[in-house]
């Protein structure tokens, strides 16, 4: 084999090795959320009975299958008619080591037997600490445990499945 062909082959092998080393492996995690409302404001739209738009903030805990715990912060807007409609916003998880993830989501709430059920999908937009450079998505399925009132602003339980990649170090 000529020296040029050998060098080209060696260069190709090095390039393939670098690509395989720098590609991140997708990780899937599951966790359960418990949250309570800390702020909420509803404004009547006035077109039909029970139509409101609003803003919401909630806090809670994310309890991972592997035993890890993170604090949960949600800030969102919503557009509901008689307890059903759409919502969108941002979720931040803060881990015990100070690392964070931030995701943007869109979802819906439906009323079933007097309780609001939630489903949403989100995409990671930022990570810090060990999650710097995170890319991926999650799905969320939950329900309101207590009805919304001035005292509780609604307590929520949910299950989340997230799949993400991190840049190689």
C-alpha positions in Angstrom: 0.0 0.0 0.0 1.3 3.5 -0.9 2.3 5.9 1.9 -0.6 8.3 0.7 -3.2 5.5 1.0 -1.9 4.4 4.4 -2.0 8.0 5.7 -5.5 8.4 4.3 -6.7 5.2 6.0 -5.1 6.2 9.3 -6.8 9.6 9.1 -10.1 8.0 8.4 -9.7 5.6 11.4 -8.8 8.5 13.7 -11.8 10.5 12.5 -14.1 7.5 13.1 -12.6 7.1 16.6 -13.1 10.7 17.4 -16.7 10.7 16.2 -17.5 7.6 18.3 -15.9 9.1 21.4 -17.6 12.5 21.1 -21.1 11.2 20.4 -23.2 11.3 23.5 -25.2 8.3 24.7 -28.9 9.0 25.3 -30.1 8.4 28.8 -33.7 7.8 29.9 -34.7 8.6 33.5 -38.1 8.3 35.3 -39.2 10.3 38.2 -42.3 11.3 40.2 -43.3 14.8 41.0 -45.2 16.3 43.9 -46.0 20.0 43.7 -48.1 22.7 45.2 -49.1 26.0 43.9 -47.3 29.1 45.3 -48.8 31.8 43.0 -51.8 31.8 40.7 -53.8 34.5 39.0 -56.9 33.9 36.9 -58.5 36.5 34.6 -61.9 36.0 33.1 -62.0 36.2 29.3 -65.7 37.1 29.1 -66.7 35.2 26.0 -68.2 32.1 27.6 -69.0 31.0 31.1 -65.9 29.6 33.0 -63.3 30.8 30.5 -60.2 32.1 32.2 -56.5 32.8 31.3 -53.9 32.9 33.9 -50.4 32.4 35.3 -49.2 29.8 37.7 -46.1 29.1 39.8 -45.6 25.9 41.7 -42.9 24.2 43.7 -42.2 20.6 44.8 -39.9 17.7 44.6 -38.8 15.3 41.8 -38.1 11.8 43.2 -36.0 9.8 40.8 -36.1 6.0 40.4 -32.3 5.9 41.3 -33.0 7.6 44.7 -31.8 11.1 43.6 -34.0 14.1 44.6 -34.3 17.5 43.0 -36.4 20.6 43.7 -39.0 21.4 41.1 -40.1 24.8 40.0 -42.8 25.4 37.4 -43.9 28.7 35.9 -46.6 28.7 33.2 -49.6 30.3 31.6 -52.9 28.7 30.9 -56.1 29.1 29.0 -58.9 27.0 30.4 -62.7 26.7 30.0 -64.4 25.1 33.0 -61.1 23.5 34.1 -59.9 22.3 30.7 -57.6 23.8 28.2 -54.0 24.4 27.3 -50.9 25.4 29.2 -47.3 26.2 28.4 -44.3 27.3 30.4 -41.0 26.4 31.9 -39.8 23.8 34.4 -36.6 24.0 36.4 -35.1 21.1 38.4 -32.3 21.9 40.9 -30.2 19.0 42.1 -28.4 18.6 45.5 -25.1 19.3 43.8 -26.4 22.6 42.5 -26.8 21.5 38.9 -29.9 22.5 37.1 -32.0 21.7 34.0 -34.6 24.0 32.4 -37.2 22.7 30.0 -39.9 24.5 28.0 -43.2 22.6 27.7 -46.7 22.7 26.1 -49.6 20.7 27.5 -53.2 20.3 28.2 -55.5 19.8 31.1 -58.7 17.8 30.9 -61.4 17.4 33.6 -62.3 13.8 34.5 -64.6 13.1 37.4 -64.1 16.6 38.9 -60.2 16.4 38.8 -57.9 18.0 36.2 -55.6 15.6 34.5 -52.4 17.0 32.9 -50.3 15.8 30.0 -47.4 17.7 28.5 -44.3 17.4 26.5 -41.2 19.4 26.9 -37.7 20.0 25.5 -34.6 20.8 27.5 -33.3 24.4 26.8 -30.5 24.8 29.3 -28.5 22.9 31.8 -25.8 23.9 34.4 -23.2 21.9 36.3 -23.2 18.3 35.3 -26.1 19.0 32.9 -24.3 21.7 30.9 -25.1 21.2 27.2 -28.1 19.0 27.8 -30.4 18.1 24.9 -33.5 16.1 24.9 -37.1 15.9 25.8 -39.6 14.6 28.4 -43.2 13.7 28.8 -45.4 14.4 31.8 -48.6 12.8 33.0 -50.3 13.9 36.2 -53.3 15.0 38.1 -54.4 17.6 40.5 -55.0 16.0 43.9 -56.7 18.9 45.7 -59.1 21.3 44.0 -57.9 24.7 43.3 -58.7 27.2 46.1 -57.2 30.4 47.5 -55.6 28.3 50.2 -54.1 25.4 48.2 -53.9 26.7 44.6 -54.0 23.0 43.8 -51.6 20.1 44.7 -50.3 18.0 41.9 -48.8 14.5 41.4 -47.1 13.4 38.2 -44.9 10.9 36.5 -42.2 11.9 34.1 -40.1 10.1 31.6 -37.1 12.1 30.2 -34.6 11.2 27.5 -31.5 13.3 27.1 -27.9 13.4 26.0 -25.0 15.3 27.4 -21.8 16.4 25.6 -18.8 14.2 26.1 -16.2 15.5 28.5 
